[in-house]
């Protein structure tokens, strides 16, 4: 199957600033939920989500936790330098956050011209003797390599960021992070630190919704995809396939693979959960073809679906993957994915998607088009005409794929 050549401009639409939700609603589950049945759109709220999902099905959540990845260095003499921690130089985000004494990260830098590279930035953490330093190492392909070090070397980098960092709310909110963002730009089930952007479809969920799902015999499963800054990266290429996807870490437990075999109706909460389980399928295909588990530094290629005309069934490759895991006495899988889901892609695992409304000309909007089979424009027009709130703190929709 050839890689589809799709014009990026086809995914442009007019999004007035007043349609972008600047703050979350007071109640998480009060956000609107757009429904589509037989081509007819209607509106409910997230609080009633369980009534719209199939009984005896599986729902998959991304339990990655957002870290306070934005660090500001303020000097009256020249203003502000902003460091945005994207990803560690080595290892997974979770591993790097547990490092003590020092940690190297790829960062974006705001106000770069103000930083003389031989100057070490320094912070005295309030209420402690801990002094944090940032040393410029070099530029790399994704940003700038920065080494952080701190004097209280029994502290982890996660503990340092908790004091020094700010929540990395999206730039389109056009405001500074507020105290409320520390909890509301985080899902109620967030557990594994490592994301620099929230898996936003999950922001609507509450303990009440999770209980309603349980009452309806909808099994809840969790996986981890650490959202990288690539989620903010606009597609600037003329054709979508010319865009380079940012690799993101995925961790999947063996129990989830068993559940994906067991259930035929599988709802993904957010594009990150969908991208995780679709990436897992293609990872399983590579293991099936090579009859071995890939190493943890394996990166799933961006266009792997288009290299296979007749890939094996999900049950075949997932069953084989379980066998390989059992033979290796392994309980989980760790790898990176660059998978790009473009219109024309046929979902291998997911049958339903819960997602927010996305930015124009974004890879997430192209993924939604693949899920709606070309109906995204009508759906987005309905949302705009009916006062839906867009982007991270906005409303969402439920799609049958």
N, C-alpha and C positions, 0 to 999 in steps of 0.2 A: 504494500500500500504506500503510495507516494506521500511525502510530507505536504500537507495542504499549504498553498500559497495564498494567504489571506491579507488583505490590506488593513493595516492598523487603523487607518482613518474610518473604516467601516464600524469601528467600536467607539467612535466619538459620539457624544450626545451633550446637550446643553444642561448643565447642572448649576442652577443659581446658588450662590453662597448661602442664601436664607434657607435652602433645603437641606444643608449639611447640619446635622445635630451637633451643637457645640458642647452640650452636657447630656448625661444620661437622664432618663426619666426618674422620678423619685422611687418608683417601684420597678424592679428589673423586668417582671413578667407582664407589665402593662403596655409594652411596645406592640405595635401592630404586626400582624402576621398575614401576609398576602397568600391566598390560596388560589389554585387554578384547577378547575374540574371541567373536563370536556371543552376546553377553550374559553370558559367563563371565569372571570376573576371575581373574587370576593374577599372580604376583610374580616379577620377575627383578631384575637390578641394571644400572646404567648401563653398566658395563664391556662388557656384551653387546648394547648398543643396536643396533649395525650389523646384527645378525642379524634384527632385527625390522622393518627398513626395506626398502622395495622397491628392488631393483637398478635401475641406470640411471635414478635419480631425482635430484632437486635438494633440497638442504637449505640453509635460509637462516638465518644468524646475525645478531644485532644486535651490532656491534662497538663500541658506545659504551662509553666508559671512565668509571668513577665518579670524581668529583673529591672531595677532602677538604673538603666544603662546610660543615662545622660548625666554628664559631670560638667559643672561650670567652674571656670577659673576666672575670678573677677579681680581686676586691678584698676584703681581709679586713674592711673596714669595712661592706660591704653584701652580700657574697656573689658570685653568678655571674650574668652576663648572657650568654645564648647567641644568636649570630647564625647562622642557617641560610640560606646563599645558595641561593635557588631558581632564579632566572634573571636574565640581564642585562636592563637597561632597554632597551637597543638591541642589535640584531644577534643572531647565534647565540651559544650558550655558547662554542663553540670560538673565535670571533672575540674575545669579551670576555676570555677567558683569555689571549689574546696581547697585550692592552693593557698598555702600560708607564706607570708613574707613577700612574695612577688608573683606577678602574673603578667604574661604578654598577650595583648589583644590587637586585632585589626580594628581601627577606629575611623570614623568620619570626623573631620575637624572643622568646626565653624570658627572663622577669624584666624585662619592659618597664617596669614601674612603678619599677624601681630606676634607670632611665636618665633623668636630666634632659636634655631634648632639646638644650639649649644646650651640654652637655658633650660634648667630643670624646673618644671612647675611644682609647687609645693602647697600643701594644705595642712593646717593644724586642725584636727577634728575636735569639734566642740565637746567639752565635758570629758576629755581624755588627754593622755599624753601622746596619743598616736599621731605621727606625722606621715602623711602620704605624699609620695613623689611620682611624677610622670616624666619619663625620659623618651624623647623622640629617637627612634631607632632608624627607620627607613620607610620609604614609600613602597607599597606593594600593589598588586593588580586590583585589589578591592578597596584600598584606602591607605591608611598609614599604620605602621607597626609601632605600638607604644608599649613600653614596659612600665608597669605600676609596681611600686614597692612601698612598704610601710614598716614603721619601727616596731610596732607590737606584732612580732612575727608569729605569735600563736593565733592571731586572728585570721580568718579566711577572707578571700576576696569578696565573697558574698556578704560577710559582716561589714567589710569596708564600704561596699556599695550601699548597704542599708542606711548608713550615716551620711555618706558623701553624695550619693546619686539621687536622681529624680526619675519619676516614671516617664518613659519615652512616649508620651501621647503623640499622635500623628501630627505632622506639620500643618495639615489643612485645617486644624482646629483654630489656628491663628490666636493662640493664647498660651500662657504658661501653665505648667502642671499645677493643680490645686490639691489640697489635702484630700478631698473626696476621690480624686483619681487613684490614689493608692489602693483603694478597695474596689472601686467601680470599674477600673480598667484591668480587672482581674476576674476570672470566672470563680464561682463558689467552690468548684472542684479542682482548682489549680493545685498541683502537687510537686512537679519536677521543675526546678528553676532552670531557665535557659533561653526564653524567648525575649526578643527586643520589640515585639509588637504582640498585641493580644489576639488570640483566636476569637474574633469578635462575635461570631454567631452564638458562642457559648455565654456571652455576657447577659443574655436574657433569662438564663436558667436560675431557678430557685430551688430550695429544699422541697417546696410544695410541688413543683413540677416533677422533680425526681421521684417523689412519693407517688404521684399520679401515674407515672410511667410504670412503676413497680406494681401498682394495683391492677394495671391493665396487662400484666404479664409481658411487658416489654423489657427485655434483658438489657442492662447497662454495661457497656464495656469501655475500657480506656486504653488509649495509646498515646505516644508522645511524638510530636513533631515540633522542634524548636523553631519558631517563626523568626526568620532573618530579616534584615533591612531590605532585602529584595522585594518584599511585599509592598514597599513604598516606591520601588523603582519604576518609573513610567516606561512604556514601550515607545521608543523614539525611532525605531527602524521603520522603513517604508512598509515592509512586510513583516508580519508577526513572527514568522519562523526565523528571522534574522536576529531576534532578541535572544540574549544569553541569559538563561535562568540561573539564579543564585542557588547554590547547593545548600540544602537544609538537613539537619540531623533528624533521623527517625529511630525510635526504639519501640520494638513490638515484642510482647510476651507471647509465649507458646499458647497460653489459654485463649488469646484473641484469635489465633489461627484456627484453633479447634471450634470456636464459636462461628467463625466465618464459613466453615464447612457445614455446620449444623443448621444455620438459619438461611432462609431464602429471601427474606425481606430485611434489608439492612439500610438503616437511616444514618447518614453522616451529619454530625453537627459541625458545620463549617467546611469551607473549602480545604482547610488543612487536614481535617480528618479524612475527607474524600481522597485528597492527594496521597495521604499516608497509605490507605488500604489499596488504592490502585497501584501505587509504587510497590507495595508488598507483593501484589500479584506478579508484577514484572520481575521483581527480585526472585520470586519463587520460580519463575520461568527460567531465569539464568541458572539457578541451582539445579533445576530439572535437566537442563541441557548439558550441564557440566558434571552433574552427579556429585556436587560438593557444595558446602556452604561458603558463601563469599566472606572474605576477611572484613573486619570492621572498618577498614579504610576504603571499602568499595563505594564508588559513586555511580548511582543508576543514571545512565545517559538520558539526555533531554528528549531524544526522539526514538527511544527503544521500541515503542509500539509500532512504528512505521517500518521496522526491520523484520516484522513477522506477519506473514499473510494469513496463516492458520495456527495461531497459538493454542496450546492445550487448554482444557477446561480448568476452571478454578479448583474443583475437587481433586483433580489429578495432581496439579502442581502443589496445592496446599498439603495434601496427604503425603506427597513425597518429601516436602519440606519438613513436616513433622517427623517423618522417619529419620531424616538426616539429623535433626536436632536431638532426637532420642539417642541416636547412635553416638553423637558427640557429647552427650550428657549436658546439653545446653538448654536453658530455659527462656532465652530471649535472643533477639536479633538486633544488631546495631549497624546502620549504614547511612549514607547520605543520598538524597535524591535531587536530581535536576529535572525530573519529569515535567514536561509541558503538555497540558491537556488542551488541545485545540478543537474547534468545531469539526465535527465528523468523527471524533473519537467515540468509540462505543465502550461504555462502562463495563468492566469485567466483574466487579464485586458490588458496588453501591447500587441501590434501587431508589433511594430517596435522599434529598439534600435539603438541609436547613441552612440558609445563608442570608447575610445582610445585603444591602445594595452597594455596589462597588463603583470605583472611580472610572471615568471615561478612559478609554485606550489602555486598560490594565489587563494583565494576564488573567486576573480573577474574573473579569467580565467575559473574556473569551472562554474560560472554563464554564461559566454559566450558560453561554450560548450552546456549548456542547451538550449541556444538560437539558436545555429547553428546545433543542432542535430548531433553532432559528427564531424562536418567539420572544427573545429577550427584549427587543425594542418595544413590542406591544406591552409587555409586562412592566417595563420601566416607565412607559408613558402613563399607564394606569396608576402607578405609584406616585408619579409627579403630579398628576391631576387630582389625586385623592389625599394630598397633604401627608404623604409618607416622609419620614425623616431618614436621610441618607448617611451612608458610611459608618464608621466604627460605633458611634453611640446611637445609631439610627434604628429603624425598624428592619424587618426581614421577611423572608418568604419560605414556603415549603414547596419543594419541587418533587414530583414523581418522575423518575428518569426513564 
